[in-house]
Amino acid sequence: MIPLNTKIPSFKIINGNKNEMIKKMKKLKENGDLRRKEKKLFMEGPSLIFDLIKNGIKPHQILFTQKYLKKSLQGGEENELTHSINNNQHKRQLKSQEGNSSSYSEFEFELEEMRRKLGLNEREIIGISEEVMKTLSDTSSPQGIVAIFPFPSSFQGHSKEKEEESTSNHSTLKGKKWILVLNEVQEPGNLGSLLRSACALGWEGAFIMKGSCDPVNPKALRASSGALFHLPIQMGSWEDFRKLSKEENWKCVVADSKGISVENLEKERKESEGEKRGIALILSNESEGMERNLDQFPEERIAVSVPMINHQIESLNVTAAGAILMQQLRKVHK
């Protein structure tokens, strides 16, 4: 409970969609080039946002609805803060540092309570109406919390102004041994899920081809559970990848339903000569995506498949196949 002699900061509370900050935030959500130019990410949902804060990643701003704050702070039951407000006609008279009395709304109390829990300052906490949240959210049932975070330092992506940004000379993937390569994975949920699996399974970076979904797309970010902040990511062309792969001496493994079973790679590995090499696993969204770019693949490559026990099922989607192959390759190439 906030002490009676506490001064509540002056929080910004936005009730209309015509507010300039809200307009800019909406553009940031929808425009990938603007996100890169300003080096800011739009995120939605409490799990993703609070996990990042817990890991020491500080947001520029977090926006809450009062409905979300009530639910979050009360934990399903009326807490002491709300109880004290209700008993005083939803307002408190608190003494400011200058000795004057100021009137605070229930929403401001809840914003202050959340600010203290998160250890942020009042400029980083903003209250918004349900109407504004619906404008900002890209879900049918908004959860009541969105935020703007800085770009992770290990992200290297293309922008229209700086096509040279992802050349191998400045690659964030240099020295990495476990690389996930995504070719024409266009669905944000699939791309985000693959990055999440790569991070969880100990892969060290990802190379995302042009033609794939933007990894800083809000839906991809949500599906990745913030993997972008823990996994070095580079976007680029096949030419960029071939050059980097040659420099790093990666063994290129291509997911292909016609390839050898990933279980047989152990034998292939033992029979091969030379030093232990890093692995670059190339995943395409569909067989068409792989066939369309086959001439772009590195000449030295191994095609592998997921062993299917039930042969009535011809293939798995890219997220399921990718997770299985990443896990199996780590076992085979320990």
C-alpha positions as CSV (number, residue, x, y, z in Angstrom):
1,M,0.0,0.0,0.0
2,I,1.3,3.4,-0.9
3,P,1.9,5.6,2.2
4,L,-0.4,8.6,2.7
5,N,2.5,11.1,2.6
6,T,3.7,9.9,-0.8
7,K,3.7,12.2,-3.9
8,I,2.4,10.3,-6.9
9,P,4.2,11.3,-10.1
10,S,2.4,13.0,-12.9
11,F,1.6,10.1,-15.3
12,K,0.6,10.6,-18.9
13,I,-2.9,9.1,-19.5
14,I,-4.1,8.9,-23.1
15,N,-7.7,8.5,-24.0
16,G,-7.9,9.3,-27.7
17,N,-6.4,7.8,-30.9
18,K,-5.5,11.2,-32.3
19,N,-2.6,11.5,-29.8
20,E,0.7,12.0,-31.7
21,M,2.5,9.3,-29.6
22,I,-0.2,6.8,-30.4
23,K,-0.1,7.6,-34.1
24,K,3.7,7.2,-34.1
25,M,3.5,3.9,-32.2
26,K,0.9,2.5,-34.6
27,K,3.3,3.4,-37.5
28,L,6.1,1.7,-35.7
29,K,4.0,-1.5,-35.4
30,E,3.2,-1.5,-39.1
31,N,6.4,-0.3,-40.7
32,G,9.5,-2.4,-40.6
33,D,11.7,0.3,-42.2
34,L,10.6,2.8,-39.5
35,R,11.4,0.2,-36.8
36,R,15.0,-0.1,-38.2
37,K,15.4,3.6,-38.7
38,E,14.4,4.4,-35.1
39,K,15.9,1.1,-33.7
40,K,12.7,0.5,-31.7
41,L,10.5,-2.6,-31.4
42,F,6.7,-2.8,-30.7
43,M,5.8,-5.6,-28.4
44,E,2.5,-6.9,-27.0
45,G,1.6,-9.2,-24.1
46,P,2.6,-9.5,-20.5
47,S,4.7,-12.6,-20.7
48,L,7.0,-11.3,-23.4
49,I,7.3,-7.8,-21.9
50,F,7.8,-8.8,-18.3
51,D,10.3,-11.6,-19.3
52,L,12.5,-9.0,-21.1
53,I,12.4,-6.7,-18.1
54,K,13.3,-9.5,-15.8
55,N,16.3,-10.2,-18.0
56,G,17.5,-6.6,-17.6
57,I,16.2,-5.2,-20.9
58,K,14.6,-1.9,-20.2
59,P,11.7,-0.6,-22.3
60,H,11.4,3.0,-23.7
61,Q,7.7,2.9,-22.7
62,I,5.1,0.5,-21.4
63,L,1.4,1.3,-21.9
64,F,-1.3,-0.2,-19.7
65,T,-5.1,-0.1,-19.6
66,Q,-6.7,0.3,-16.2
67,K,-8.6,-3.0,-16.7
68,Y,-5.2,-4.8,-17.1
69,L,-3.7,-3.1,-14.0
70,K,-6.7,-4.0,-11.8
71,K,-6.4,-7.6,-12.8
72,S,-2.6,-7.7,-12.5
73,L,-2.3,-5.9,-9.2
74,Q,-5.2,-7.6,-7.5
75,G,-4.3,-11.1,-8.5
76,G,-8.0,-11.9,-8.8
77,E,-8.9,-10.4,-5.4
78,E,-9.4,-6.9,-4.1
79,N,-6.0,-5.7,-2.8
80,E,-5.3,-3.1,-0.1
81,L,-4.5,-0.4,-2.6
82,T,-7.9,-0.6,-4.4
83,H,-9.7,-1.1,-1.1
84,S,-8.3,2.1,0.4
85,I,-9.2,4.0,-2.7
86,N,-12.8,2.7,-2.8
87,N,-13.3,3.6,0.8
88,N,-12.5,7.2,0.0
89,Q,-14.7,7.8,-3.0
90,H,-12.0,6.6,-5.4
91,K,-9.7,9.4,-4.6
92,R,-7.0,10.2,-2.0
93,Q,-5.7,13.5,-0.7
94,L,-1.9,13.0,-0.5
95,K,0.5,15.6,0.7
96,S,3.0,16.7,-2.0
97,Q,6.6,17.5,-1.2
98,E,5.7,21.2,-1.2
99,G,3.0,20.6,1.5
100,N,0.1,21.2,-0.9
101,S,-2.7,18.7,-1.4
102,S,-3.2,17.1,-4.8
103,S,-6.0,14.8,-5.9
104,Y,-5.1,11.5,-7.6
105,S,-7.3,9.2,-9.6
106,E,-7.6,5.4,-9.0
107,F,-5.8,4.9,-12.4
108,E,-2.8,7.0,-11.2
109,F,-2.5,4.9,-8.0
110,E,-2.4,1.7,-10.1
111,L,0.2,3.2,-12.5
112,E,2.3,4.1,-9.5
113,E,2.0,0.7,-8.0
114,M,3.1,-0.9,-11.3
115,R,5.9,1.6,-11.7
116,R,7.3,0.6,-8.3
117,K,7.0,-3.1,-9.0
118,L,9.0,-2.7,-12.3
119,G,11.5,-0.2,-11.0
120,L,10.8,2.3,-13.9
121,N,10.4,6.0,-13.9
122,E,7.1,7.8,-14.6
123,R,8.1,8.7,-18.1
124,E,8.3,5.0,-19.0
125,I,4.8,4.2,-17.7
126,I,1.7,5.4,-19.6
127,G,-2.0,4.8,-19.1
128,I,-4.3,4.3,-22.1
129,S,-8.0,3.7,-22.6
130,E,-9.4,0.5,-23.9
131,E,-10.2,2.2,-27.2
132,V,-6.6,3.2,-27.7
133,M,-5.4,-0.4,-26.8
134,K,-7.7,-1.8,-29.5
135,T,-6.1,0.6,-32.0
136,L,-2.6,-0.6,-31.1
137,S,-3.2,-4.3,-30.6
138,D,-3.0,-6.8,-33.5
139,T,-5.0,-9.4,-31.6
140,S,-8.8,-9.8,-31.5
141,S,-8.7,-9.8,-27.6
142,P,-6.1,-7.3,-26.5
143,Q,-4.3,-8.2,-23.2
144,G,-4.1,-4.6,-22.1
145,I,-0.3,-4.1,-22.3
146,V,2.0,-3.0,-25.1
147,A,5.6,-1.7,-25.0
148,I,8.4,-0.1,-27.0
149,F,11.8,-1.7,-26.6
150,P,15.2,-0.8,-28.1
151,F,16.6,-3.0,-30.9
152,P,18.9,-5.8,-29.6
153,S,22.6,-5.1,-30.3
154,S,23.0,-8.5,-32.0
155,F,20.4,-7.9,-34.6
156,Q,21.6,-7.2,-38.2
157,G,18.9,-6.5,-40.7
158,H,18.4,-5.0,-44.1
159,S,16.8,-1.6,-44.6
160,K,16.1,0.2,-47.8
161,E,18.7,2.8,-47.0
162,K,21.5,0.5,-46.0
163,E,21.6,-2.6,-48.1
164,E,25.3,-3.1,-47.3
165,E,24.4,-3.6,-43.6
166,S,24.4,-7.4,-43.6
167,T,27.7,-8.1,-45.4
168,S,29.9,-10.8,-43.9
169,N,32.5,-8.2,-43.0
170,H,30.4,-7.1,-40.1
171,S,28.5,-10.2,-39.4
172,T,27.2,-10.9,-35.8
173,L,27.4,-14.6,-36.7
174,K,31.2,-14.8,-37.0
175,G,32.7,-17.5,-34.7
176,K,29.3,-19.3,-34.3
177,K,29.0,-23.0,-34.8
178,W,25.2,-23.7,-34.8
179,I,23.4,-21.6,-37.3
180,L,19.7,-21.8,-38.4
181,V,19.1,-20.5,-41.9
182,L,15.5,-19.6,-42.9
183,N,14.6,-19.4,-46.6
184,E,11.2,-17.9,-47.6
185,V,9.6,-18.6,-44.2
186,Q,6.9,-16.0,-44.6
187,E,4.4,-16.7,-41.8
188,P,5.3,-14.6,-38.7
189,G,4.2,-17.3,-36.3
190,N,6.4,-20.0,-38.0
191,L,9.4,-17.8,-38.1
192,G,9.0,-16.7,-34.5
193,S,8.5,-20.3,-33.3
194,L,11.6,-21.5,-35.1
195,L,13.7,-18.7,-33.5
196,R,12.3,-19.7,-30.1
197,S,13.2,-23.4,-30.7
198,A,16.7,-22.4,-31.9
199,C,17.3,-20.4,-28.8
200,A,15.9,-23.1,-26.5
201,L,17.9,-25.9,-28.2
202,G,21.3,-24.2,-27.9
203,W,21.7,-22.9,-31.5
204,E,23.9,-19.9,-31.6
205,G,22.5,-17.7,-34.4
206,A,20.1,-17.4,-37.3
207,F,20.5,-16.2,-40.9
208,I,17.3,-15.1,-42.5
209,M,17.0,-14.8,-46.2
210,K,15.3,-12.0,-48.1
211,G,11.8,-13.1,-48.9
212,S,11.2,-14.4,-45.4
213,C,9.1,-12.6,-42.8
214,D,10.6,-9.7,-41.0
215,P,11.8,-11.1,-37.6
216,V,10.9,-7.7,-35.9
217,N,7.3,-8.0,-37.1
218,P,5.2,-7.8,-33.8
219,K,3.6,-11.2,-34.4
220,A,7.0,-12.8,-35.1
221,L,8.4,-11.2,-31.9
222,R,5.5,-12.5,-29.9
223,A,5.8,-16.1,-31.3
224,S,9.6,-16.0,-30.6
225,S,9.1,-15.1,-26.9
226,G,11.8,-12.5,-27.2
227,A,14.4,-14.9,-28.8
228,L,15.7,-11.9,-30.8
229,F,17.3,-10.6,-27.7
230,H,19.2,-13.8,-27.0
231,L,20.0,-15.0,-30.5
232,P,22.3,-13.1,-32.9
233,I,20.3,-12.7,-36.1
234,Q,21.4,-11.5,-39.6
235,M,19.3,-10.9,-42.6
236,G,20.8,-11.0,-46.1
237,S,21.0,-12.6,-49.5
238,W,22.1,-16.0,-50.7
239,E,25.4,-14.3,-51.8
240,D,25.9,-13.0,-48.3
241,F,25.3,-16.4,-46.8
242,R,27.5,-18.3,-49.2
243,K,30.4,-15.9,-48.5
244,L,29.9,-16.1,-44.8
245,S,29.5,-19.9,-44.8
246,K,32.7,-20.3,-46.7
247,E,34.6,-18.0,-44.4
248,E,33.2,-19.8,-41.3
249,N,33.6,-23.3,-42.8
250,W,30.1,-24.3,-42.0
251,K,28.7,-27.7,-43.1
252,C,25.4,-26.9,-44.8
253,V,22.6,-29.3,-44.0
254,V,19.4,-28.9,-46.0
255,A,16.0,-30.1,-44.7
256,D,14.5,-32.2,-47.6
257,S,11.9,-34.9,-47.4
258,K,14.0,-36.8,-49.9
259,G,17.2,-36.6,-47.9
260,I,18.9,-39.2,-45.7
261,S,17.4,-39.7,-42.3
262,V,19.0,-37.3,-39.7
263,E,19.7,-40.5,-37.6
264,N,22.2,-41.6,-40.3
265,L,24.3,-38.5,-40.1
266,E,26.2,-40.1,-37.3
267,K,27.7,-42.6,-39.7
268,E,28.4,-39.8,-42.3
269,R,30.1,-37.7,-39.7
270,K,32.4,-40.5,-38.5
271,E,33.4,-41.4,-42.1
272,S,34.1,-37.7,-43.0
273,E,37.7,-36.4,-42.6
274,G,39.0,-33.1,-41.3
275,E,38.3,-30.9,-38.3
276,K,34.9,-30.6,-36.6
277,R,32.9,-28.0,-38.4
278,G,30.0,-25.8,-37.5
279,I,26.5,-26.6,-38.8
280,A,24.2,-24.4,-40.9
281,L,20.7,-25.9,-41.1
282,I,18.7,-24.6,-44.0
283,L,14.9,-24.7,-43.7
284,S,12.5,-23.7,-46.4
285,N,8.8,-23.0,-45.8
286,E,7.7,-25.5,-48.4
287,S,9.3,-27.7,-51.0
288,E,8.6,-25.0,-53.6
289,G,10.7,-22.6,-51.7
290,M,13.7,-25.0,-51.6
291,E,13.4,-25.9,-55.3
292,R,13.0,-22.3,-56.4
293,N,16.4,-21.4,-54.7
294,L,18.2,-24.7,-55.2
295,D,20.8,-23.1,-57.6
296,Q,21.6,-20.6,-54.8
297,F,22.4,-23.3,-52.2
298,P,26.1,-23.9,-51.4
299,E,27.5,-26.7,-53.6
300,E,28.7,-28.6,-50.6
301,R,25.6,-29.7,-48.7
302,I,23.9,-32.7,-47.2
303,A,20.1,-33.2,-47.5
304,V,18.5,-34.6,-44.4
305,S,14.9,-35.6,-43.5
306,V,12.9,-36.3,-40.4
307,P,12.4,-40.1,-40.0
308,M,8.6,-40.7,-40.4
309,I,7.2,-43.7,-38.5
310,N,3.7,-43.4,-40.0
311,H,4.3,-43.2,-43.7
312,Q,0.7,-42.1,-44.3
313,I,2.0,-38.7,-43.3
314,E,4.3,-37.4,-46.0
315,S,5.7,-34.4,-44.3
316,L,5.7,-32.1,-41.3
317,N,5.3,-28.3,-41.3
318,V,8.4,-26.2,-41.1
319,T,8.2,-25.5,-37.4
320,A,7.8,-29.1,-36.3
321,A,10.5,-30.4,-38.8
322,G,12.8,-27.6,-37.8
323,A,12.6,-28.3,-34.1
324,I,13.2,-32.0,-34.5
325,L,16.2,-31.5,-36.8
326,M,17.7,-28.9,-34.6
327,Q,17.5,-31.3,-31.6
328,Q,18.8,-34.3,-33.5
329,L,21.7,-32.4,-35.1
330,R,22.8,-31.3,-31.7
331,K,22.9,-34.9,-30.5
332,V,24.7,-36.2,-33.6
333,H,27.3,-33.5,-33.7
334,K,28.1,-33.1,-30.0
